[in-house]
């Protein structure tokens, strides 16, 4: 083999580069200016070989990294094995990864080079994926392969403490909520997995403030209304003049994110970006529920009632009225929906990875947008709107 991949859960990314430099300190090592590539060169009398380490980080390319993790998770989730405990811990490890290091050698990776790669893995507590489908631990032992074989009786999870703190610590309320969600999914005929982690519990959850939710709801409604108008008649100038009046009416000029402002200011918006913003009606629908404008958040099997959604804001007439009439739901209610949509989204992703139709009547696009809105509501990973992730 000439390539493999090192996966790591680590907060200080520089430690990965430092480990590579230390493992190859007797070779010529060059780090690119952006810190994303490390090239090791071994010069001998009549030959020269190189090994290139290319870093991919979740925080700098979240969408691609998420797709990579989902693909890997699906790959190992479908393996039948007698080492179920090891498999489940490996799947949990995959969900916590935030750095991938692609390793490409100009020649076959020999025993010495492989030993150095494992040394790097040991220093950063990483796992190594081989082209054969074998996943190895930080000592080079087989965690799991495509035949379900393993050299381990147990597998020690290696997750950065900082990442654990930013993600979820197990709690009784979280476990109970997870159990209720799984029971409901089973009743609805929707696949679920017991080892998908809990979300944040009541004890630690911090829900967005009423002011934040109201302002975000208004921005989402207006950006979706604007994008929908462009998609329908193609007259950007006309739609901009129309939406600017409404923005002024609700005092909403400062409610928009950078991406939303870019769309509002673009004289010729990209069709893909425009359509994506139309989907913000689904996110707005969730926030209407969170603000008490909807009695229940129905099953995500079809798109929301756009007319009803827009009327909720239009009938208020101004910001103060929309704000005063809103009553934010309890933390428990919002967390219940956040946990449920998390498991719905896993079912959608799992179906997509395995080339199957989503079961139970779920609309995967509606599920994704609701997941985005609910993750924002519960401050998932403390990300702001443009960066909210929908990890599964």
Buried (B, 14 or more C-beta within 10 A) or exposed (E): EEEBBBBBBBBEBEBBBBBBBEBBEEBEBEBEEEEBBBBBBBEEEEEEBBBBBBBBBBEEBBEEBBEBBBEBBBBBBEBEBEBEBBBBBBBBBBBBBBBBBBBBBEEEBEEEBBEBBBBBBBBBBBBBBBEEEBBBBBEBEBBBBBEBBBBBEEBEEBBBEEBEEEBBEEBEBBEBBBEEBBEBBEEBEBBBBEEBBBBBBBEEBEBBEBEBBBBBBBBBBBBBBBBBBBBEEEEBEEBBEBBBEBBEEBEBEEBBBEBBBEBBEBEEBEEEEBBBBBBBBBBBBBBBBBBEBBEEBEBBEEBBEBEEBBEBBBEBEEBEEBBEBBEBBEBEBBBBBBBBBBBBBBBBBBBBBEEEEBBBEBBBEBBBBBBBBBBBBBBBBEBEBEEBBBBB
